[in-house]
């Protein structure tokens, strides 16, 4: 039976109502609990959840923490960083959930260095790709790696995840959680070989029934043999670990070559003078599309020439941004920080 009409974020199109059943949600609760049960103790954990409960990741993680009797602190406005840091200072948390932008904001927030972290066991991330620069800075500052997982509104949401026992951020989203299958498909629905980029597809009891009143959209995302096509591009290595390259709709085609914004943003964030970056495709007469980056500097002296030189050092020629725009204001984000 239908439990929720859980609307997608609408970051790459009109939001659609995912029909999640009681079976979908119970399955994902059991799957997620089984995945983390070895590392979290019944009745002894303190979780900090700064994502809104109308987001399916926060909802499911809260239910799992409730299932193991954890004390949960809900942070209603994590954008108020002084108040958030104050809460963390007085909360000996063992579990923290966030998105990449939240971890980045905390690292740059005054007073965060005074937050006690001795009890911290797990710092989990989902909702968007974790950037290498953020993950490495977080581990250096806290001693705790960011555990990245992956899922969608349509998968209730968790489908793939790293184990909580990792020592460092891995750069991939992990392996399928219990009773879940993952595959990398080409445009015709064929399985791609290890190491080759295609569309990530999921099968499992947590996958939605379909989109509410949108049979046309439902038909687009399910294959004849039941795979749910996620719209995310990535590849799987020989160990079964999956790495995301980017959203299929965000891909930039430069002179016929595929460029993924995540890769560009990862490289730009490695520059010490950068606070935030977003890469997009723009029209170009010669190459069809070209890369443009919007950058919020951390260092006021940061110049476009510095960024260009940095990108040329770390990126193949066709991936180097053709346009750079420096912005004084933070980049616009959704309510959960995407």
C-alpha positions as semicolon CSV with decimal commas, in nm:
position;residue;x (nm);y (nm);z (nm)
1;X;0,000;0,000;0,000
2;X;0,108;0,356;-0,071
3;X;0,272;0,521;0,230
4;X;0,415;0,847;0,090
5;X;0,405;1,065;-0,215
6;X;0,766;1,171;-0,173
7;X;0,851;1,449;-0,416
8;X;1,188;1,458;-0,587
9;X;1,413;1,760;-0,543
10;X;1,346;1,892;-0,890
11;X;1,709;2,000;-0,932
12;X;1,719;1,871;-1,292
13;X;1,354;1,912;-1,390
14;X;0,999;1,935;-1,259
15;X;0,957;1,760;-0,922
16;X;0,771;1,428;-0,948
17;X;0,584;1,239;-0,675
18;X;0,758;0,907;-0,608
19;X;0,504;0,648;-0,487
20;X;0,678;0,486;-0,189
21;X;0,497;0,195;-0,030
22;X;0,505;0,071;0,327
23;X;0,710;-0,220;0,190
24;X;0,963;0,015;0,029
25;X;1,018;0,208;0,350
26;X;1,028;-0,092;0,585
27;X;1,272;-0,265;0,348
28;X;1,508;0,033;0,341
29;X;1,487;0,073;0,717
30;X;1,584;-0,293;0,764
31;X;1,854;-0,277;0,496
32;X;2,012;0,037;0,641
33;X;1,993;-0,088;0,998
34;X;2,163;-0,413;0,896
35;X;2,436;-0,217;0,719
36;X;2,528;-0,009;1,025
37;X;2,429;-0,239;1,314
38;X;2,783;-0,370;1,366
39;X;2,921;-0,022;1,423
40;X;2,650;0,152;1,628
41;X;2,542;0,038;1,975
42;X;2,181;0,005;2,090
43;X;2,075;0,286;2,324
44;X;2,417;0,455;2,334
45;X;2,437;0,677;2,026
46;X;2,373;1,050;1,989
47;X;2,286;1,157;1,635
48;X;2,284;1,511;1,498
49;X;2,052;1,553;1,197
50;X;2,071;1,895;1,029
51;X;1,860;1,797;0,727
52;X;1,482;1,854;0,715
53;X;1,260;1,554;0,782
54;X;1,069;1,611;0,458
55;X;1,388;1,495;0,284
56;X;1,375;1,118;0,254
57;X;1,740;1,064;0,358
58;X;1,691;1,246;0,688
59;X;1,362;1,062;0,742
60;X;1,511;0,714;0,689
61;X;1,827;0,784;0,891
62;X;1,616;0,919;1,178
63;X;1,403;0,605;1,174
64;X;1,714;0,386;1,181
65;X;1,857;0,583;1,474
66;X;1,521;0,552;1,653
67;X;1,527;0,178;1,580
68;X;1,853;0,145;1,776
69;X;1,735;0,374;2,057
70;X;1,961;0,669;1,976
71;X;1,919;1,019;2,116
72;X;1,857;1,246;1,814
73;X;1,925;1,620;1,796
74;X;1,733;1,789;1,513
75;X;1,896;2,109;1,384
76;X;1,618;2,309;1,224
77;X;1,833;2,581;1,066
78;X;2,189;2,463;0,990
79;X;2,244;2,777;0,780
80;X;2,267;2,965;1,111
81;X;2,624;2,844;1,152
82;X;2,699;3,018;1,485
83;X;2,396;2,849;1,643
84;X;2,480;2,515;1,477
85;X;2,839;2,524;1,603
86;X;2,713;2,616;1,950
87;X;2,484;2,309;1,944
88;X;2,774;2,085;1,838
89;X;2,994;2,224;2,117
90;X;2,738;2,112;2,376
91;X;2,644;1,782;2,212
92;X;2,886;1,487;2,244
93;X;2,753;1,338;1,920
94;X;2,858;1,002;1,782
95;X;2,673;1,029;1,447
96;X;2,648;1,328;1,213
97;X;2,456;1,340;0,885
98;X;2,515;1,609;0,623
99;X;2,572;1,705;0,263
100;X;2,901;1,819;0,110
101;X;2,815;2,190;0,135
102;X;2,733;2,153;0,505
103;X;3,065;1,988;0,588
104;X;3,245;2,260;0,390
105;X;3,054;2,535;0,573
106;X;3,137;2,384;0,914
107;X;3,507;2,366;0,829
108;X;3,504;2,738;0,754
109;X;3,283;2,836;1,048
110;X;3,437;3,033;1,340
111;X;3,452;2,821;1,653
112;X;3,431;2,481;1,484
113;X;3,785;2,395;1,598
114;X;3,650;2,399;1,956
115;X;3,384;2,133;1,890
116;X;3,464;1,816;2,093
117;X;3,495;1,520;1,859
118;X;3,634;1,241;2,078
119;X;3,304;1,051;2,074
120;X;3,239;1,091;1,700
121;X;3,208;0,754;1,526
122;X;3,035;0,830;1,197
123;X;3,012;1,136;0,974
124;X;2,780;1,032;0,693
125;X;2,711;1,215;0,368
126;X;2,459;1,181;0,087
127;X;2,237;1,389;-0,136
128;X;2,522;1,514;-0,356
129;X;2,881;1,421;-0,438
130;X;3,143;1,478;-0,168
131;X;3,437;1,680;-0,299
132;X;3,788;1,549;-0,236
133;X;3,908;1,880;-0,090
134;X;3,622;1,883;0,163
135;X;3,669;1,516;0,258
136;X;4,044;1,554;0,311
137;X;4,006;1,876;0,513
138;X;3,734;1,714;0,727
139;X;3,948;1,409;0,808
140;X;4,249;1,632;0,888
141;X;4,040;1,855;1,115
142;X;3,836;1,589;1,295
143;X;4,016;1,258;1,253
144;X;3,687;1,106;1,130
145;X;3,638;1,015;0,762
146;X;3,326;1,110;0,571
147;X;3,129;0,794;0,487
148;X;2,958;0,856;0,156
149;X;2,643;0,678;0,047
150;X;2,406;0,704;-0,245
151;X;2,037;0,686;-0,309
152;X;1,741;0,870;-0,452
153;X;1,391;0,966;-0,349
154;X;1,283;0,682;-0,577
155;X;1,486;0,426;-0,375
156;X;1,352;0,521;-0,029
157;X;1,644;0,640;-0,050
158;X;1,957;0,435;0,033
159;X;2,085;0,193;-0,232
160;X;2,466;0,202;-0,227
161;X;2,698;0,289;0,060
162;X;3,050;0,262;0,197
163;X;3,092;0,069;0,520
164;X;3,117;0,268;0,841
165;X;3,453;0,103;0,911
166;X;3,648;0,287;0,637
167;X;3,957;0,475;0,756
168;X;3,949;0,741;0,485
169;X;3,703;0,883;0,233
170;X;3,719;0,648;-0,064
171;X;3,611;0,872;-0,353
172;X;3,336;0,625;-0,444
173;X;2,984;0,567;-0,312
174;X;3,055;0,210;-0,198
175;X;2,872;-0,113;-0,278
176;X;2,502;-0,208;-0,291
177;X;2,346;-0,249;0,054
178;X;2,179;-0,583;0,146
179;X;1,919;-0,721;-0,098
180;X;2,007;-0,455;-0,354
181;X;2,147;-0,496;-0,705
182;X;2,335;-0,228;-0,897
183;X;2,437;-0,222;-1,262
184;X;2,592;0,020;-1,510
185;X;2,380;0,036;-1,827
186;X;2,431;0,187;-2,170
187;X;2,155;0,375;-2,354
188;X;2,014;0,046;-2,486
189;X;1,995;-0,117;-2,142
190;X;2,301;-0,339;-2,185
191;X;2,537;-0,393;-1,890
192;X;2,866;-0,206;-1,927
193;X;3,204;-0,369;-1,854
194;X;3,391;-0,283;-1,534
195;X;3,551;0,061;-1,548
196;X;3,332;0,199;-1,827
197;X;3,095;0,490;-1,764
198;X;2,721;0,439;-1,806
199;X;2,397;0,504;-1,621
200;X;2,367;0,365;-1,268
201;X;2,064;0,134;-1,233
202;X;1,913;-0,015;-0,917
203;X;1,693;-0,317;-0,838
204;X;1,566;-0,395;-0,490
205;X;1,268;-0,392;-0,252
206;X;1,323;-0,021;-0,178
207;X;1,255;0,091;-0,539
208;X;0,932;0,291;-0,578
209;X;0,613;0,174;-0,753
210;X;0,636;0,464;-0,996
211;X;0,558;0,835;-1,030
212;X;0,218;0,961;-0,913
213;X;-0,010;1,020;-1,213
214;X;0,292;1,014;-1,448
215;X;0,289;0,678;-1,632
216;X;0,492;0,843;-1,910
217;X;0,774;0,936;-1,672
218;X;0,751;0,598;-1,495
219;X;0,798;0,415;-1,826
220;X;1,110;0,619;-1,902
221;X;1,296;0,512;-1,587
222;X;1,218;0,137;-1,571
223;X;1,367;-0,121;-1,806
224;X;1,175;-0,428;-1,922
225;X;1,361;-0,644;-1,668
226;X;1,291;-0,416;-1,372
227;X;1,600;-0,196;-1,345
228;X;1,538;0,158;-1,224
229;X;1,750;0,401;-1,428
230;X;1,873;0,667;-1,186
231;X;1,984;0,939;-1,428
232;X;2,327;0,936;-1,261
233;X;2,637;0,843;-1,458
234;X;2,916;0,635;-1,310
235;X;3,116;0,315;-1,331
236;X;3,177;0,001;-1,126
237;X;3,518;-0,147;-1,056
238;X;3,600;-0,518;-1,034
239;X;3,536;-0,520;-0,657
240;X;3,178;-0,399;-0,703
241;X;3,246;-0,044;-0,580
242;X;3,061;0,228;-0,769
243;X;3,186;0,578;-0,848
244;X;2,958;0,858;-0,967
245;X;3,079;1,087;-1,242
246;X;2,772;1,316;-1,256
247;X;2,406;1,360;-1,339
248;X;2,332;1,257;-1,697
249;X;2,149;1,586;-1,757
250;X;2,441;1,792;-1,624
251;X;2,697;1,642;-1,863
252;X;2,876;1,897;-2,085
253;X;2,970;1,793;-2,441
254;X;3,284;1,974;-2,562
255;X;3,375;1,896;-2,925
256;X;3,212;1,554;-2,880
257;X;3,396;1,480;-2,553
258;X;3,200;1,421;-2,231
259;X;3,286;1,656;-1,944
260;X;3,139;1,603;-1,599
261;X;3,092;1,914;-1,379
262;X;3,178;1,715;-1,063
263;X;3,530;1,652;-1,192
264;X;3,586;2,019;-1,273
265;X;3,450;2,129;-0,935
266;X;3,669;1,875;-0,755
267;X;3,981;2,016;-0,919
268;X;3,889;2,381;-0,860
269;X;3,813;2,313;-0,492
270;X;4,170;2,187;-0,448
271;X;4,287;2,547;-0,493
272;X;4,336;2,690;-0,141
273;X;4,181;3,022;-0,239
274;X;3,841;2,874;-0,332
275;X;3,542;2,857;-0,097
276;X;3,274;2,734;-0,341
277;X;3,248;2,646;-0,709
278;X;2,986;2,538;-0,961
279;X;3,064;2,426;-1,317
280;X;2,811;2,453;-1,600
281;X;2,802;2,420;-1,977
282;X;2,769;2,730;-2,197
283;X;2,717;2,763;-2,573
284;X;3,035;2,786;-2,779
285;X;3,053;2,851;-3,155
286;X;3,352;2,623;-3,213
287;X;3,305;2,334;-2,969
288;X;2,925;2,333;-2,925
289;X;2,960;2,369;-2,550
290;X;3,235;2,493;-2,319
291;X;3,291;2,488;-1,944
292;X;3,215;2,790;-1,728
293;X;3,283;2,806;-1,355
294;X;3,128;3,029;-1,091
295;X;3,368;3,072;-0,799
296;X;3,324;3,221;-0,452
297;X;3,677;3,308;-0,332
298;X;3,803;3,230;0,016
299;X;4,104;3,453;-0,055
300;X;4,001;3,806;-0,169
301;X;4,320;3,824;-0,375
302;X;4,220;3,526;-0,589
303;X;4,236;3,614;-0,959
304;X;4,091;3,447;-1,266
305;X;4,445;3,392;-1,398
306;X;4,534;3,191;-1,085
307;X;4,233;2,964;-1,136
308;X;4,305;2,920;-1,504
309;X;4,666;2,820;-1,436
310;X;4,549;2,577;-1,166
311;X;4,295;2,417;-1,402
312;X;4,549;2,385;-1,685
313;X;4,783;2,205;-1,447
314;X;4,522;1,947;-1,343
315;X;4,282;1,911;-1,636
316;X;4,296;1,795;-1,998
317;X;4,270;2,086;-2,242
318;X;3,905;2,047;-2,342
319;X;3,801;2,034;-1,974
320;X;3,968;2,365;-1,884
321;X;3,706;2,637;-1,818
322;X;3,666;2,885;-2,101
323;X;3,484;3,133;-1,876
324;X;3,536;3,215;-1,508
325;X;3,305;3,432;-1,298
326;X;3,403;3,536;-0,946
327;X;3,113;3,601;-0,711
328;X;3,104;3,776;-0,374
329;X;2,782;3,609;-0,257
330;X;2,744;3,236;-0,171
331;X;2,616;3,019;-0,456
332;X;2,238;2,960;-0,451
333;X;2,132;2,631;-0,293
334;X;1,820;2,427;-0,229
335;X;1,680;2,393;0,123
336;X;1,900;2,090;0,190
337;X;2,215;2,256;0,057
338;X;2,241;2,112;-0,295
